[in-house]
Amino acid sequence: MIDPDLVEDPYPLQKHLGFYITEWREGFARFELPMEDFLMNRYGIPHGGVHAVMADTVMGYCGCYTGDPKAKELAMTLNLSVNYVGPLKGKVIIAEGTVTGGGAKTFFAEAVIKDEDGNVAARATGVFRRRGK
C-alpha cells in the first residue's frame, strides 16, 4: 500500500468516479476502481471511456513521481491510444502505468487495464509533457 503522506487529494473527476492510487514510485503508478453499476455500458461491462480515463491518469502519474508531495509535477497528455482486448469479470478495475522512455520534458508510457483476476480489458500507450506546479 502507498504511504499516505505521498498521496495527493483526488482531482474532481477521480473523486467523482471513485478510483484511488494504491502504488506510486519512480516510473510506475497503480490505481484501483471498484466496479459500480454507474460505470457499466449497455452490455453490462465497464464503459470503454472508464478504461481510457484510468489509462490516461495512471500513465500521467507514472511519469510525474517526485517523492515529495510539496514538489508536485503534472503531465499534459499529448497523445493517447487505447486498444480494447476483452471484458473484465472481477470486482475491481486495476490500472497500471509504466514509463517506457522520453526525456526531461516529454515521456512515453504504457498502461494495462485489468481486474484482480488478471483479465485484461485494455492496453494503452501515451505521450505526455511534464509541467511543474
HELIX and SHEET records of a PDB file:
HELIX    1   1 PRO A    4  LEU A    6  5                                   3    
HELIX    2   2 PRO A   12  LEU A   17  1                                   6    
HELIX    3   3 ASP A   37  LEU A   39  5                                   3    
HELIX    4   4 GLY A   48  CYS A   62  1                                  15    
SHEET    1   A 6 TYR A  20  ARG A  25  0                                        
SHEET    2   A 6 PHE A  28  PRO A  34 -1                                        
SHEET    3   A 6 VAL A  92  GLY A 102 -1                                        
SHEET    4   A 6 THR A 106  ASP A 115 -1                                        
SHEET    5   A 6 VAL A 120  GLY A 132 -1                                        
SHEET    6   A 6 GLU A  73  TYR A  84 -1                                        
END                                                                             
